[in-house]
Amino acid sequence: MTEALGVLMFAGMLVPGIVIIAVGAVGLRRARNVMRRGLSWLAIAVGALLEVLLGVSVVSEQVPENTLPLVSMVGIGVVGFIFWVTVLADCLKNESRKDNKRRVWALVIVFTLVVGAVLYCLLRRPKRVAELSR
């Protein structure tokens, strides 16, 4: 009886995260401006965070206490990977093809990983946005 209740509670916690991720994905496909796209990504991130927290709570019940830092590092790695892919996609999609800027920044981002993505966001992206607004 308690196992069935536990499975029901687990499903009750799993479903909202999946629904939030699905709503964000549908919104992302229909988004026409930056604000809606950002809100869709936020919904996807919140849903994923709910699922990660659910996974950590399930894992923390079954494994020793000293593995929680490892789970935290995996979570930080996943967030860093998502940031890296997002910045690389932004560079490849929006950077101009003139003067090989797209290739150079893409190589910097690919070979230096998160450090290159942060450098792109801090150094190049504001300049590109300023150039496009002229």
N, CA, C and O atoms as a GROMACS GRO file, in nm:
protein
  536
    1MET      N    1   0.082  -0.120   0.000
    1MET     CA    2   0.000   0.000   0.000
    1MET      C    3   0.086   0.126   0.000
    1MET      O    4   0.058   0.220  -0.074
    2THR      N    5   0.190   0.128   0.083
    2THR     CA    6   0.276   0.246   0.088
    2THR      C    7   0.358   0.261  -0.040
    2THR      O    8   0.387   0.373  -0.082
    3GLU      N    9   0.395   0.149  -0.103
    3GLU     CA   10   0.469   0.159  -0.229
    3GLU      C   11   0.381   0.219  -0.339
    3GLU      O   12   0.429   0.300  -0.418
    4ALA      N   13   0.255   0.180  -0.343
    4ALA     CA   14   0.163   0.236  -0.443
    4ALA      C   15   0.144   0.385  -0.420
    4ALA      O   16   0.138   0.463  -0.515
    5LEU      N   17   0.136   0.425  -0.294
    5LEU     CA   18   0.123   0.567  -0.262
    5LEU      C   19   0.249   0.642  -0.302
    5LEU      O   20   0.242   0.755  -0.351
    6GLY      N   21   0.364   0.580  -0.280
    6GLY     CA   22   0.491   0.641  -0.320
    6GLY      C   23   0.501   0.658  -0.470
    6GLY      O   24   0.547   0.762  -0.518
    7VAL      N   25   0.458   0.558  -0.546
    7VAL     CA   26   0.460   0.567  -0.692
    7VAL      C   27   0.364   0.676  -0.739
    7VAL      O   28   0.394   0.751  -0.831
    8LEU      N   29   0.247   0.683  -0.676
    8LEU     CA   30   0.149   0.786  -0.711
    8LEU      C   31   0.203   0.926  -0.682
    8LEU      O   32   0.182   1.018  -0.762
    9MET      N   33   0.271   0.943  -0.569
    9MET     CA   34   0.329   1.072  -0.536
    9MET      C   35   0.441   1.108  -0.634
    9MET      O   36   0.454   1.222  -0.676
   10PHE      N   37   0.522   1.008  -0.670
   10PHE     CA   38   0.630   1.032  -0.766
   10PHE      C   39   0.573   1.077  -0.900
   10PHE      O   40   0.624   1.172  -0.961
   11ALA      N   41   0.468   1.009  -0.947
   11ALA     CA   42   0.405   1.047  -1.074
   11ALA      C   43   0.342   1.185  -1.062
   11ALA      O   44   0.347   1.264  -1.157
   12GLY      N   45   0.284   1.215  -0.947
   12GLY     CA   46   0.224   1.348  -0.927
   12GLY      C   47   0.327   1.459  -0.928
   12GLY      O   48   0.295   1.573  -0.961
   13MET      N   49   0.450   1.427  -0.891
   13MET     CA   50   0.557   1.526  -0.896
   13MET      C   51   0.625   1.529  -1.033
   13MET      O   52   0.679   1.632  -1.072
   14LEU      N   53   0.622   1.419  -1.104
   14LEU     CA   54   0.688   1.410  -1.235
   14LEU      C   55   0.608   1.481  -1.344
   14LEU      O   56   0.666   1.548  -1.429
   15VAL      N   57   0.478   1.466  -1.341
   15VAL     CA   58   0.392   1.518  -1.448
   15VAL      C   59   0.399   1.671  -1.460
   15VAL      O   60   0.410   1.720  -1.573
   16PRO      N   61   0.393   1.750  -1.350
   16PRO     CA   62   0.399   1.896  -1.369
   16PRO      C   63   0.526   1.944  -1.438
   16PRO      O   64   0.520   2.035  -1.521
   17GLY      N   65   0.640   1.885  -1.406
   17GLY     CA   66   0.764   1.923  -1.473
   17GLY      C   67   0.760   1.895  -1.622
   17GLY      O   68   0.805   1.977  -1.703
   18ILE      N   69   0.706   1.780  -1.658
   18ILE     CA   70   0.696   1.745  -1.800
   18ILE      C   71   0.600   1.839  -1.872
   18ILE      O   72   0.626   1.881  -1.984
   19VAL      N   73   0.488   1.872  -1.806
   19VAL     CA   74   0.390   1.964  -1.866
   19VAL      C   75   0.452   2.102  -1.886
   19VAL      O   76   0.432   2.165  -1.990
   20ILE      N   77   0.528   2.150  -1.786
   20ILE     CA   78   0.591   2.283  -1.799
   20ILE      C   79   0.692   2.283  -1.913
   20ILE      O   80   0.700   2.379  -1.989
   21ILE      N   81   0.771   2.177  -1.925
   21ILE     CA   82   0.867   2.166  -2.035
   21ILE      C   83   0.794   2.164  -2.170
   21ILE      O   84   0.837   2.229  -2.264
   22ALA      N   85   0.685   2.090  -2.178
   22ALA     CA   86   0.608   2.082  -2.303
   22ALA      C   87   0.548   2.217  -2.339
   22ALA      O   88   0.550   2.256  -2.456
   23VAL      N   89   0.494   2.288  -2.241
   23VAL     CA   90   0.439   2.422  -2.268
   23VAL      C   91   0.548   2.515  -2.317
   23VAL      O   92   0.526   2.593  -2.410
   24GLY      N   93   0.666   2.508  -2.257
   24GLY     CA   94   0.778   2.591  -2.302
   24GLY      C   95   0.821   2.555  -2.443
   24GLY      O   96   0.853   2.644  -2.522
   25ALA      N   97   0.822   2.426  -2.476
   25ALA     CA   98   0.863   2.384  -2.611
   25ALA      C   99   0.762   2.430  -2.716
   25ALA      O  100   0.800   2.474  -2.824
   26VAL      N  101   0.634   2.419  -2.684
   26VAL     CA  102   0.530   2.466  -2.777
   26VAL      C  103   0.541   2.617  -2.793
   26VAL      O  104   0.532   2.670  -2.904
   27GLY      N  105   0.560   2.686  -2.682
   27GLY     CA  106   0.575   2.832  -2.689
   27GLY      C  107   0.697   2.873  -2.768
   27GLY      O  108   0.695   2.975  -2.837
   28LEU      N  109   0.803   2.795  -2.758
   28LEU     CA  110   0.925   2.826  -2.831
   28LEU      C  111   0.904   2.811  -2.982
   28LEU      O  112   0.957   2.890  -3.060
   29ARG      N  113   0.827   2.713  -3.021
   29ARG     CA  114   0.799   2.695  -3.164
   29ARG      C  115   0.712   2.806  -3.219
   29ARG      O  116   0.724   2.841  -3.336
   30ARG      N  117   0.624   2.862  -3.135
   30ARG     CA  118   0.531   2.965  -3.181
   30ARG      C  119   0.582   3.106  -3.156
   30ARG      O  120   0.520   3.202  -3.201
   31ALA      N  121   0.692   3.120  -3.084
   31ALA     CA  122   0.740   3.253  -3.045
   31ALA      C  123   0.787   3.331  -3.168
   31ALA      O  124   0.860   3.281  -3.253
   32ARG      N  125   0.742   3.455  -3.173
   32ARG     CA  126   0.781   3.541  -3.284
   32ARG      C  127   0.873   3.654  -3.241
   32ARG      O  128   0.936   3.718  -3.326
   33ASN      N  129   0.883   3.680  -3.112
   33ASN     CA  130   0.973   3.785  -3.067
   33ASN      C  131   1.064   3.732  -2.956
   33ASN      O  132   1.044   3.621  -2.906
   34VAL      N  133   1.160   3.811  -2.918
   34VAL     CA  134   1.262   3.770  -2.823
   34VAL      C  135   1.202   3.747  -2.685
   34VAL      O  136   1.242   3.654  -2.615
   35MET      N  137   1.107   3.830  -2.645
   35MET     CA  138   1.049   3.818  -2.512
   35MET      C  139   0.977   3.683  -2.495
   35MET      O  140   0.996   3.614  -2.395
   36ARG      N  141   0.897   3.647  -2.591
   36ARG     CA  142   0.825   3.519  -2.582
   36ARG      C  143   0.921   3.402  -2.590
   36ARG      O  144   0.901   3.300  -2.524
   37ARG      N  145   1.025   3.415  -2.670
   37ARG     CA  146   1.124   3.310  -2.679
   37ARG      C  147   1.196   3.294  -2.544
   37ARG      O  148   1.220   3.182  -2.499
   38GLY      N  149   1.227   3.406  -2.482
   38GLY     CA  150   1.292   3.401  -2.351
   38GLY      C  151   1.203   3.340  -2.245
   38GLY      O  152   1.249   3.262  -2.161
   39LEU      N  153   1.074   3.374  -2.247
   39LEU     CA  154   0.981   3.315  -2.152
   39LEU      C  155   0.965   3.165  -2.175
   39LEU      O  156   0.949   3.088  -2.081
   40SER      N  157   0.968   3.126  -2.300
   40SER     CA  158   0.959   2.983  -2.331
   40SER      C  159   1.082   2.909  -2.278
   40SER      O  160   1.069   2.800  -2.221
   41TRP      N  161   1.200   2.966  -2.298
   41TRP     CA  162   1.321   2.904  -2.246
   41TRP      C  163   1.317   2.899  -2.094
   41TRP      O  164   1.363   2.802  -2.033
   42LEU      N  165   1.261   3.004  -2.031
   42LEU     CA  166   1.249   3.005  -1.886
   42LEU      C  167   1.156   2.893  -1.839
   42LEU      O  168   1.186   2.827  -1.739
   43ALA      N  169   1.046   2.872  -1.909
   43ALA     CA  170   0.954   2.763  -1.873
   43ALA      C  171   1.023   2.628  -1.887
   43ALA      O  172   1.007   2.541  -1.802
   44ILE      N  173   1.099   2.611  -1.993
   44ILE     CA  174   1.172   2.485  -2.011
   44ILE      C  175   1.273   2.466  -1.899
   44ILE      O  176   1.288   2.355  -1.847
   45ALA      N  177   1.343   2.573  -1.862
   45ALA     CA  178   1.442   2.563  -1.754
   45ALA      C  179   1.377   2.532  -1.620
   45ALA      O  180   1.429   2.451  -1.543
   46VAL      N  181   1.263   2.594  -1.591
   46VAL     CA  182   1.194   2.567  -1.465
   46VAL      C  183   1.144   2.423  -1.461
   46VAL      O  184   1.158   2.356  -1.359
   47GLY      N  185   1.088   2.374  -1.570
   47GLY     CA  186   1.043   2.236  -1.576
   47GLY      C  187   1.159   2.138  -1.560
   47GLY      O  188   1.148   2.038  -1.489
   48ALA      N  189   1.270   2.170  -1.625
   48ALA     CA  190   1.388   2.084  -1.611
   48ALA      C  191   1.442   2.087  -1.469
   48ALA      O  192   1.486   1.985  -1.416
   49LEU      N  193   1.438   2.205  -1.407
   49LEU     CA  194   1.482   2.217  -1.268
   49LEU      C  195   1.394   2.133  -1.176
   49LEU      O  196   1.444   2.068  -1.084
   50LEU      N  197   1.263   2.136  -1.199
   50LEU     CA  198   1.174   2.052  -1.120
   50LEU      C  199   1.208   1.904  -1.135
   50LEU      O  200   1.209   1.829  -1.037
   51GLU      N  201   1.237   1.864  -1.258
   51GLU     CA  202   1.271   1.723  -1.281
   51GLU      C  203   1.405   1.688  -1.216
   51GLU      O  204   1.420   1.579  -1.161
   52VAL      N  205   1.501   1.778  -1.223
   52VAL     CA  206   1.630   1.753  -1.160
   52VAL      C  207   1.614   1.743  -1.009
   52VAL      O  208   1.672   1.655  -0.946
   53LEU      N  209   1.537   1.835  -0.952
   53LEU     CA  210   1.515   1.829  -0.807
   53LEU      C  211   1.444   1.701  -0.766
   53LEU      O  212   1.475   1.643  -0.662
   54LEU      N  213   1.350   1.657  -0.847
   54LEU     CA  214   1.283   1.530  -0.820
   54LEU      C  215   1.382   1.414  -0.827
   54LEU      O  216   1.382   1.325  -0.742
   55GLY      N  217   1.467   1.417  -0.929
   55GLY     CA  218   1.569   1.313  -0.942
   55GLY      C  219   1.667   1.314  -0.827
   55GLY      O  220   1.705   1.208  -0.777
   56VAL      N  221   1.709   1.432  -0.782
   56VAL     CA  222   1.800   1.443  -0.669
   56VAL      C  223   1.734   1.391  -0.542
   56VAL      O  224   1.798   1.324  -0.462
   57SER      N  225   1.606   1.422  -0.524
   57SER     CA  226   1.538   1.374  -0.403
   57SER      C  227   1.525   1.223  -0.404
   57SER      O  228   1.536   1.159  -0.299
   58VAL      N  229   1.500   1.165  -0.521
   58VAL     CA  230   1.491   1.019  -0.529
   58VAL      C  231   1.628   0.957  -0.509
   58VAL      O  232   1.641   0.858  -0.437
   59VAL      N  233   1.729   1.014  -0.571
   59VAL     CA  234   1.864   0.960  -0.559
   59VAL      C  235   1.916   0.975  -0.417
   59VAL      O  236   1.981   0.884  -0.366
   60SER      N  237   1.887   1.088  -0.352
   60SER     CA  238   1.939   1.110  -0.217
   60SER      C  239   1.879   1.014  -0.116
   60SER      O  240   1.937   0.991  -0.010
   61GLU      N  241   1.764   0.956  -0.147
   61GLU     CA  242   1.704   0.856  -0.059
   61GLU      C  243   1.776   0.722  -0.071
   61GLU      O  244   1.773   0.643   0.023
   62GLN      N  245   1.839   0.696  -0.182
   62GLN     CA  246   1.894   0.563  -0.208
   62GLN      C  247   2.045   0.555  -0.204
   62GLN      O  248   2.100   0.445  -0.203
   63VAL      N  249   2.114   0.668  -0.200
   63VAL     CA  250   2.260   0.665  -0.201
   63VAL      C  251   2.312   0.735  -0.076
   63VAL      O  252   2.240   0.812  -0.013
   64PRO      N  253   2.438   0.711  -0.041
   64PRO     CA  254   2.495   0.777   0.076
   64PRO      C  255   2.499   0.928   0.062
   64PRO      O  256   2.489   0.982  -0.049
   65GLU      N  257   2.513   0.997   0.174
   65GLU     CA  258   2.508   1.143   0.176
   65GLU      C  259   2.624   1.209   0.100
   65GLU      O  260   2.608   1.319   0.048
   66ASN      N  261   2.739   1.144   0.094
   66ASN     CA  262   2.855   1.207   0.034
   66ASN      C  263   2.849   1.215  -0.119
   66ASN      O  264   2.941   1.269  -0.179
   67THR      N  265   2.744   1.164  -0.183
   67THR     CA  266   2.733   1.175  -0.329
   67THR      C  267   2.656   1.298  -0.373
   67THR      O  268   2.651   1.327  -0.493
   68LEU      N  269   2.595   1.371  -0.280
   68LEU     CA  270   2.520   1.490  -0.318
   68LEU      C  271   2.607   1.596  -0.386
   68LEU      O  272   2.560   1.659  -0.481
   69PRO      N  273   2.732   1.620  -0.342
   69PRO     CA  274   2.817   1.714  -0.417
   69PRO      C  275   2.840   1.670  -0.562
   69PRO      O  276   2.848   1.754  -0.652
   70LEU      N  277   2.850   1.540  -0.585
   70LEU     CA  278   2.867   1.490  -0.722
   70LEU      C  279   2.744   1.520  -0.806
   70LEU      O  280   2.756   1.561  -0.921
   71VAL      N  281   2.627   1.499  -0.749
   71VAL     CA  282   2.503   1.529  -0.820
   71VAL      C  283   2.495   1.679  -0.850
   71VAL      O  284   2.451   1.719  -0.958
   72SER      N  285   2.538   1.762  -0.755
   72SER     CA  286   2.538   1.906  -0.776
   72SER      C  287   2.632   1.945  -0.890
   72SER      O  288   2.598   2.031  -0.972
   73MET      N  289   2.749   1.883  -0.895
   73MET     CA  290   2.844   1.913  -1.002
   73MET      C  291   2.789   1.870  -1.138
   73MET      O  292   2.811   1.938  -1.238
   74VAL      N  293   2.719   1.760  -1.142
   74VAL     CA  294   2.657   1.716  -1.267
   74VAL      C  295   2.552   1.818  -1.311
   74VAL      O  296   2.543   1.850  -1.429
   75GLY      N  297   2.474   1.869  -1.217
   75GLY     CA  298   2.375   1.972  -1.249
   75GLY      C  299   2.440   2.098  -1.302
   75GLY      O  300   2.391   2.157  -1.399
   76ILE      N  301   2.548   2.141  -1.240
   76ILE     CA  302   2.620   2.260  -1.288
   76ILE      C  303   2.676   2.233  -1.427
   76ILE      O  304   2.674   2.322  -1.512
   77GLY      N  305   2.726   2.112  -1.451
   77GLY     CA  306   2.776   2.077  -1.584
   77GLY      C  307   2.668   2.081  -1.690
   77GLY      O  308   2.692   2.127  -1.801
   78VAL      N  309   2.549   2.034  -1.656
   78VAL     CA  310   2.438   2.036  -1.751
   78VAL      C  311   2.399   2.180  -1.782
   78VAL      O  312   2.375   2.214  -1.899
   79VAL      N  313   2.391   2.265  -1.681
   79VAL     CA  314   2.358   2.407  -1.704
   79VAL      C  315   2.465   2.474  -1.790
   79VAL      O  316   2.432   2.550  -1.880
   80GLY      N  317   2.592   2.444  -1.762
   80GLY     CA  318   2.701   2.499  -1.844
   80GLY      C  319   2.693   2.453  -1.988
   80GLY      O  320   2.718   2.531  -2.080
   81PHE      N  321   2.659   2.327  -2.009
   81PHE     CA  322   2.646   2.274  -2.145
   81PHE      C  323   2.531   2.341  -2.219
   81PHE      O  324   2.545   2.375  -2.336
   82ILE      N  325   2.418   2.362  -2.152
   82ILE     CA  326   2.304   2.429  -2.214
   82ILE      C  327   2.341   2.572  -2.250
   82ILE      O  328   2.307   2.619  -2.359
   83PHE      N  329   2.412   2.642  -2.161
   83PHE     CA  330   2.456   2.778  -2.189
   83PHE      C  331   2.550   2.779  -2.310
   83PHE      O  332   2.537   2.864  -2.398
   84TRP      N  333   2.644   2.685  -2.313
   84TRP     CA  334   2.741   2.678  -2.423
   84TRP      C  335   2.672   2.655  -2.557
   84TRP      O  336   2.703   2.721  -2.656
   85VAL      N  337   2.578   2.562  -2.561
   85VAL     CA  338   2.507   2.533  -2.686
   85VAL      C  339   2.424   2.653  -2.729
   85VAL      O  340   2.417   2.684  -2.848
   86THR      N  341   2.360   2.720  -2.634
   86THR     CA  342   2.278   2.837  -2.666
   86THR      C  343   2.363   2.949  -2.725
   86THR      O  344   2.324   3.011  -2.824
   87VAL      N  345   2.477   2.975  -2.665
   87VAL     CA  346   2.564   3.083  -2.715
   87VAL      C  347   2.622   3.045  -2.851
   87VAL      O  348   2.632   3.130  -2.940
   88LEU      N  349   2.660   2.920  -2.869
   88LEU     CA  350   2.712   2.877  -2.999
   88LEU      C  351   2.605   2.892  -3.107
   88LEU      O  352   2.634   2.938  -3.218
   89ALA      N  353   2.483   2.854  -3.076
   89ALA     CA  354   2.374   2.869  -3.172
   89ALA      C  355   2.348   3.016  -3.202
   89ALA      O  356   2.323   3.052  -3.317
   90ASP      N  357   2.354   3.101  -3.101
   90ASP     CA  358   2.336   3.245  -3.123
   90ASP      C  359   2.446   3.299  -3.213
   90ASP      O  360   2.419   3.379  -3.303
   91CYS      N  361   2.568   3.257  -3.190
   91CYS     CA  362   2.679   3.303  -3.274
   91CYS      C  363   2.662   3.258  -3.418
   91CYS      O  364   2.677   3.338  -3.510
   92LEU      N  365   2.630   3.132  -3.439
   92LEU     CA  366   2.617   3.080  -3.575
   92LEU      C  367   2.496   3.138  -3.648
   92LEU      O  368   2.498   3.152  -3.770
   93LYS      N  369   2.393   3.171  -3.574
   93LYS     CA  370   2.272   3.222  -3.636
   93LYS      C  371   2.279   3.372  -3.665
   93LYS      O  372   2.232   3.417  -3.770
   94ASN      N  373   2.336   3.448  -3.575
   94ASN     CA  374   2.326   3.594  -3.584
   94ASN      C  375   2.454   3.667  -3.623
   94ASN      O  376   2.448   3.784  -3.661
   95GLU      N  377   2.566   3.602  -3.616
   95GLU     CA  378   2.692   3.669  -3.649
   95GLU      C  379   2.704   3.684  -3.800
   95GLU      O  380   2.665   3.595  -3.876
   96SER      N  381   2.758   3.797  -3.844
   96SER     CA  382   2.770   3.820  -3.988
   96SER      C  383   2.881   3.735  -4.046
   96SER      O  384   2.974   3.694  -3.977
   97ARG      N  385   2.870   3.711  -4.174
   97ARG     CA  386   2.970   3.628  -4.241
   97ARG      C  387   3.090   3.710  -4.289
   97ARG      O  388   3.190   3.654  -4.335
   98LYS      N  389   3.080   3.840  -4.279
   98LYS     CA  390   3.191   3.926  -4.323
   98LYS      C  391   3.312   3.907  -4.232
   98LYS      O  392   3.298   3.884  -4.112
   99ASP      N  393   3.428   3.918  -4.289
   99ASP     CA  394   3.556   3.916  -4.215
   99ASP      C  395   3.576   3.790  -4.132
   99ASP      O  396   3.656   3.792  -4.038
  100ASN      N  397   3.508   3.683  -4.163
  100ASN     CA  398   3.524   3.556  -4.093
  100ASN      C  399   3.496   3.564  -3.944
  100ASN      O  400   3.544   3.480  -3.869
  101LYS      N  401   3.419   3.663  -3.899
  101LYS     CA  402   3.389   3.677  -3.756
  101LYS      C  403   3.311   3.557  -3.704
  101LYS      O  404   3.334   3.511  -3.592
  102ARG      N  405   3.220   3.508  -3.785
  102ARG     CA  406   3.140   3.393  -3.742
  102ARG      C  407   3.230   3.272  -3.717
  102ARG      O  408   3.217   3.205  -3.615
  103ARG      N  409   3.320   3.244  -3.809
  103ARG     CA  410   3.408   3.128  -3.794
  103ARG      C  411   3.501   3.143  -3.674
  103ARG      O  412   3.519   3.049  -3.597
  104VAL      N  413   3.559   3.261  -3.660
  104VAL     CA  414   3.654   3.282  -3.551
  104VAL      C  415   3.584   3.266  -3.416
  104VAL      O  416   3.633   3.194  -3.329
  105TRP      N  417   3.469   3.333  -3.398
  105TRP     CA  418   3.399   3.322  -3.270
  105TRP      C  419   3.346   3.181  -3.247
  105TRP      O  420   3.346   3.133  -3.133
  106ALA      N  421   3.302   3.113  -3.351
  106ALA     CA  422   3.255   2.975  -3.334
  106ALA      C  423   3.370   2.885  -3.289
  106ALA      O  424   3.351   2.800  -3.202
  107LEU      N  425   3.487   2.903  -3.347
  107LEU     CA  426   3.603   2.824  -3.304
  107LEU      C  427   3.643   2.856  -3.161
  107LEU      O  428   3.677   2.765  -3.084
  108VAL      N  429   3.640   2.983  -3.125
  108VAL     CA  430   3.671   3.021  -2.986
  108VAL      C  431   3.573   2.955  -2.890
  108VAL      O  432   3.613   2.901  -2.787
  109ILE      N  433   3.444   2.961  -2.923
  109ILE     CA  434   3.342   2.903  -2.836
  109ILE      C  435   3.357   2.751  -2.829
  109ILE      O  436   3.345   2.692  -2.721
  110VAL      N  437   3.383   2.687  -2.942
  110VAL     CA  438   3.393   2.541  -2.944
  110VAL      C  439   3.515   2.492  -2.866
  110VAL      O  440   3.504   2.397  -2.788
  111PHE      N  441   3.630   2.556  -2.886
  111PHE     CA  442   3.751   2.504  -2.825
  111PHE      C  443   3.774   2.548  -2.681
  111PHE      O  444   3.849   2.482  -2.608
  112THR      N  445   3.712   2.657  -2.638
  112THR     CA  446   3.730   2.701  -2.499
  112THR      C  447   3.606   2.677  -2.414
  112THR      O  448   3.603   2.714  -2.296
  113LEU      N  449   3.504   2.617  -2.474
  113LEU     CA  450   3.382   2.576  -2.405
  113LEU      C  451   3.315   2.693  -2.333
  113LEU      O  452   3.289   2.796  -2.394
  114VAL      N  453   3.286   2.677  -2.206
  114VAL     CA  454   3.206   2.778  -2.133
  114VAL      C  455   3.282   2.910  -2.124
  114VAL      O  456   3.221   3.016  -2.127
  115VAL      N  457   3.414   2.905  -2.112
  115VAL     CA  458   3.493   3.029  -2.105
  115VAL      C  459   3.476   3.109  -2.233
  115VAL      O  460   3.457   3.230  -2.228
  116GLY      N  461   3.483   3.043  -2.347
  116GLY     CA  462   3.462   3.111  -2.475
  116GLY      C  463   3.321   3.165  -2.489
  116GLY      O  464   3.301   3.272  -2.546
  117ALA      N  465   3.223   3.091  -2.437
  117ALA     CA  466   3.085   3.138  -2.443
  117ALA      C  467   3.067   3.263  -2.358
  117ALA      O  468   2.998   3.357  -2.399
  118VAL      N  469   3.128   3.266  -2.241
  118VAL     CA  470   3.120   3.385  -2.155
  118VAL      C  471   3.191   3.502  -2.222
  118VAL      O  472   3.141   3.614  -2.220
  119LEU      N  473   3.308   3.476  -2.281
  119LEU     CA  474   3.380   3.583  -2.352
  119LEU      C  475   3.297   3.639  -2.467
  119LEU      O  476   3.292   3.760  -2.487
  120TYR      N  477   3.231   3.551  -2.541
  120TYR     CA  478   3.146   3.597  -2.650
  120TYR      C  479   3.033   3.685  -2.598
  120TYR      O  480   3.005   3.791  -2.654
  121CYS      N  481   2.969   3.641  -2.490
  121CYS     CA  482   2.858   3.719  -2.433
  121CYS      C  483   2.904   3.854  -2.379
  121CYS      O  484   2.831   3.952  -2.389
  122LEU      N  485   3.024   3.859  -2.324
  122LEU     CA  486   3.072   3.984  -2.266
  122LEU      C  487   3.137   4.077  -2.367
  122LEU      O  488   3.122   4.199  -2.358
  123LEU      N  489   3.210   4.021  -2.464
  123LEU     CA  490   3.288   4.104  -2.556
  123LEU      C  491   3.220   4.129  -2.690
  123LEU      O  492   3.208   4.244  -2.733
  124ARG      N  493   3.176   4.025  -2.755
  124ARG     CA  494   3.129   4.040  -2.893
  124ARG      C  495   2.980   4.069  -2.905
  124ARG      O  496   2.940   4.153  -2.985
  125ARG      N  497   2.899   4.002  -2.828
  125ARG     CA  498   2.754   4.014  -2.846
  125ARG      C  499   2.705   4.158  -2.830
  125ARG      O  500   2.624   4.202  -2.913
  126PRO      N  501   2.748   4.234  -2.729
  126PRO     CA  502   2.702   4.374  -2.721
  126PRO      C  503   2.742   4.458  -2.843
  126PRO      O  504   2.666   4.544  -2.887
  127LYS      N  505   2.861   4.432  -2.896
  127LYS     CA  506   2.903   4.505  -3.016
  127LYS      C  507   2.816   4.469  -3.136
  127LYS      O  508   2.779   4.557  -3.214
  128ARG      N  509   2.783   4.341  -3.150
  128ARG     CA  510   2.700   4.298  -3.261
  128ARG      C  511   2.561   4.359  -3.250
  128ARG      O  512   2.505   4.403  -3.351
  129VAL      N  513   2.504   4.362  -3.132
  129VAL     CA  514   2.372   4.421  -3.113
  129VAL      C  515   2.378   4.570  -3.145
  129VAL      O  516   2.284   4.624  -3.205
  130ALA      N  517   2.485   4.638  -3.106
  130ALA     CA  518   2.500   4.781  -3.136
  130ALA      C  519   2.514   4.803  -3.286
  130ALA      O  520   2.458   4.898  -3.340
  131GLU      N  521   2.587   4.715  -3.355
  131GLU     CA  522   2.602   4.728  -3.500
  131GLU      C  523   2.468   4.709  -3.572
  131GLU      O  524   2.439   4.779  -3.669
  132LEU      N  525   2.388   4.616  -3.524
  132LEU     CA  526   2.259   4.590  -3.588
  132LEU      C  527   2.158   4.700  -3.560
  132LEU      O  528   2.067   4.721  -3.641
  133SER      N  529   2.172   4.770  -3.449
  133SER     CA  530   2.074   4.873  -3.417
  133SER      C  531   2.098   5.003  -3.492
  133SER      O  532   2.013   5.092  -3.490
  134ARG      N  533   2.213   5.016  -3.557
  134ARG     CA  534   2.243   5.140  -3.632
  134ARG      C  535   2.160   5.150  -3.756
  134ARG      O  536   2.172   5.247  -3.831
   0.00000   0.00000   0.00000
